[in-house]
């Protein structure tokens, strides 16, 4: 029983970890792109 449940539990936690990591990465990327676009817009307005 334990040997059957253990791999599933591990894969489940791994899946959650990957989803969280992916969310964090996309969040960071999105924020970076947003900041970059804002900076470019501000620079263009200044010039």
N, C-alpha and C positions, 0 to 999 in steps of 0.2 A: 504494500500500500504506500508506504513512505517513499520507496524508490520510484513509484509511478507519479506521485504528487510533486516530488522535489524538482524534476526537470521542468515541469509545467510552471511551477512557481518561479523558478529561475528565469525562464523565458519571458514570463509575464512581467517580472520586475525589470528585466532587460528592455523589453518593449516600452515600458513606461519611461525608463531612463532615456531611451533613444528619442521618444516623443518630446520629452522635456528639453533635451539637448537641441533638437531640431527647432522647437519653439523659441528657445533662447537665441539660437543662431539667426533665425529669420527676424526676430525682434531687433537684434543688434544690427543686422544688415539693413533692415528697413529704417531704423533710426539714423544710421550712417548716411544712407541715400537721401533721407529727408534733410539732414543737416547740410549735406553737400549741395543739394539743390537750393536750399535756403541761402547758403553762402554765395553760390553763383548768382542767384537772383539779386542779392544785396550788392554784390560786386558790380553787376551789370547796371544797376540803378545808380551806383556811385560814379561809374565811368561816363 
